[in-house]
Structure formats: C-alpha cells, structure tokens
Amino acid sequence: MDNRTVWAPIFFGGLWGIAEATVGHMLHLASRVTVLPGLAGFFMFPIGFFFMMSCYKKTHAASSVILTAAVAAGIKASSVIHPAVTLLFVSNPVISILAEGLVVFLVAPALVRFRFTQLLPLAFSVSAGWRLLFFGLVFILPVQKGILMKGPVAILSFLLFESIVNSVFLLAIIAGRAEERTLLRLRRFTSTAVFAVIAVCIGVGVELVLLGL
C-alpha cells in the first residue's frame, strides 16, 4: 500500500468535510429563507462526488472512494462533541454521506470509461441511487424519519428533481475532467500525511465553530 492510497482518501475526505461544514452549513441556512426546495441537495452531492472521483483518479483504487466518504462522515459525526448536539441530530447527514460513498464506489470504474451517450444515464443513476439507499437506511435504522414524513411531493422532489439537477453537475464534472485539473494543482498535497491531517483538523474545527454560531 503506497502513500497515495493511505493519505489521499484522508486528504480528500478532509476537504469534503470542510465543504460540508462551510458550504453545506450556508446552504441549509439559505434554504430557510428561500422558496426553492432542496437547495443544499442541489450542490452538496456534486461536491462530494468531485472529491470522491478526484481521490479515485489519484489512487486508481475503488476502495479509496469508500474511505473518502468515511472520513467526511467522521468529520460530520464529530459535531457530537458539541454539548448541544446529539448523535440522532447528525445521523441523517452521516448516513447520506456514506450512502453517496457506497454508490460512487460501485460505479467509479465505469465512470472513467464512459461513452458520452452513457454519461447522462449514469449520472442520473448515481444521483438517484444513493437517495434510494438513503431512504432504505433511514427506514430500517433507529434514526430521524423526517424525510419520510414530509409527504409524497417532498419525497419525489428529493428523489427525482434533485437527482436531475445533480446529474447536470455530475455531467459537467466528468465531461470537463475537473478532477484531473485539480489533481495537477494539488499534486504536492494529496499524498502527504501532514496535509491530510491538517485537512481533517480544519474540517472538525470548522464544524464545531459553526455549530456555536
């Protein structure tokens, strides 16, 4: 096992955790003052997908996708350190990140060998697939059932409308090879223990600081 396989998932998982703690936090706040539903859902999965696929292209190991998601989920779960936060409060975000990781893990090899005509159906399948998995996990696990209690319109919006929007972003990421350009810019950082640990620490720190605001 070389350094890139060990440290790249921690590094990219840390960056994903930072994005969840900052961009995700702001989008959730913005969704309270806008009539547009699912604002965070439009952007946060494509962001996570970008980091997972960047790590996959760095390591060429599908397992690194799962590890990247696990690190990001761990950063989100770290918010239970805050005295006002319970495990039940963070369970759904953690489950969604892990569901995203599992589905991308299953399709990552296919996504780098796509034919252009297959790209949009693949992108939609990934976007809808993790949501279906999330529904199943929330249904069977002892966690908050909020999304399942909002009625058919909200469920269909989450499953179909947000998946369609996500597919457009995923299409742009894959077709534009944004991960490869990012890897070139970050090549000095992605396989180094110091930067991996720093990314995780920043993610945990920001998560806890913003909870106090």
SEMI-728533 format. One record per residue (C-alpha): x, y, z. Coordinates in steps of 0.001 Angstrom, whole numbers, padded with zeros to 6 digits, always signed. Last residue first. Layout:
N
XYZ ...
% end
This chain:
213
-022949+030409+015898 -021699+027545+018078 -022325+024918+015452 -020134+026958+013116 -017130+026504+015417 -017604+022752+015800 -017774+022009+012068 -014965+024465+011363 -012677+022671+013796 -013558+019192+012536 -012892+020194+008924 -009711+022067+009837 -008430+019008+011693 -009238+016741+008743 -007457+018992+006248 -004431+019349+008543 -004180+015560+008917 -004154+015072+005144 -001701+017943+004695 +000769+016388+007118 +000363+012846+005802 +001252+013744+002225 -000360+012033-000753 -002709+014793-001957 -000552+017799-001133 +002117+018142-003819 -000258+017040-006592 -002773+019735-005712 -002723+021720-008975 -002401+018636-011180 -005061+016837-009153 -007418+019766-009683 -007030+019578-013440 -007742+015854-013346 -010791+016270-011143 -012340+018872-013446 -012379+016405-016312 -014911+018630-018120 -017020+015639-019124 -016915+014244-015592 -017561+017446-013668 -020082+018884-016146 -022075+015649-016254 -022013+015480-012458 -023459+018995-012304 -026243+018134-014758 -026942+014883-012927 -027294+016728-009622 -030155+018794-011058 -031884+015628-012262 -031317+013929-008909 -032730+016964-007076 -035920+016755-009136 -036288+012974-008927 -035584+011631-005434 -035754+014769-003318 -038665+016246-005282 -040428+012871-005224 -040013+012668-001449 -041206+016246-000931 -044304+015655-003067 -045016+012263-001489 -045213+013510+002110 -042792+015053+004574 -042650+012040+006902 -040016+010060+005018 -037602+012994+005032 -038018+013431+008777 -037514+009789+009790 -034899+010524+012468 -032806+007464+013235 -033405+003919+014509 -032399+002246+011219 -034745+000470+008791 -036416+003441+007098 -033393+005739+007216 -031317+003015+005569 -033844+002419+002810 -034319+006103+002081 -030547+006614+001950 -030188+003721-000497 -032832+005306-002718 -031007+008626-002469 -027675+006976-003286 -029177+005519-006432 -030936+008657-007647 -027717+010605-008088 -025714+007611-009302 -028395+006556-011773 -028733+010143-013003 -025005+010385-013701 -025001+007011-015423 -027975+007960-017619 -026189+011236-018500 -022854+009597-019292 -023932+006720-021498 -024030+008707-024758 -020573+010096-023937 -019086+006647-023672 -017799+006052-020207 -014529+004509-019102 -013896+006752-016090 -017492+006432-014897 -017460+002648-015157 -014629+002350-012625 -016445+004722-010233 -019780+002862-010358 -019825+000765-007178 -017698+003157-005126 -019976+006025-006208 -022929+004133-004698 -021121+003331-001452 -019767+006840-000990 -023125+008517-001532 -024695+006169+001011 -021912+007020+003490 -022528+010740+003032 -026306+010272+003392 -025914+008187+006545 -023707+010836+008154 -026164+013596+007271 -029044+011502+008705 -027267+010564+011943 -026131+014062+012890 -029079+015028+015121 -029549+011485+016466 -025945+011526+017675 -026797+014523+019814 -025598+018114+019520 -025831+020824+022202 -022704+019683+024052 -020552+019887+020914 -018511+016687+020654 -021438+015325+018664 -020117+017530+015841 -017510+014845+015188 -020143+012973+013174 -019695+015396+010259 -015925+014884+010371 -016441+011126+010515 -018776+011266+007528 -016089+013094+005545 -013513+010464+006560 -015882+007610+005693 -016687+009182+002322 -013001+009323+001416 -012516+005749+002641 -015385+004494+000480 -013934+006227-002580 -010465+004900-001745 -011845+001369-002096 -012244+001997-005828 -008467+002124-006184 -006868+004087-009030 -005251+006210-006287 -005371+009723-007768 -008283+009076-010119 -010240+007600-007231 -009375+010525-004982 -010582+013037-007558 -013690+010892-008041 -014502+011059-004352 -013782+014790-004113 -015964+015643-007108 -018737+013346-005919 -018784+015146-002570 -019191+018477-004326 -021824+017011-006675 -023649+015692-003580 -023561+019057-001843 -024867+021232-004676 -028522+020622-005476 -029214+018891-002171 -028256+022023-000255 -031006+023963-002045 -033566+021226-001589 -036616+023428-002051 -036518+026906-003629 -038835+029184-001630 -035873+030856+000039 -035242+031924+003629 -034801+028555+005320 -032905+027142+002349 -030243+029808+002905 -029359+028346+006307 -029016+024886+004806 -026917+026357+002004 -024627+028142+004467 -023997+024980+006500 -023369+022914+003386 -020877+025447+002061 -018994+025579+005362 -019139+022313+007316 -019891+020146+004297 -017093+021808+002316 -014632+021262+005185 -015700+017612+005390 -015148+017226+001654 -011675+018694+002032 -010972+016256+004856 -012259+013346+002803 -009927+014488+000042 -006935+014454+002384 -007922+011285+004226 -008623+009490+000953 -005259+010687-000443 -003289+009612+002633 -003302+005825+002500 -003649+005064-001209 -001295+007932-002095 +001272+006712+000388 +001635+003253-001117 +000000+000000+000000 
% end
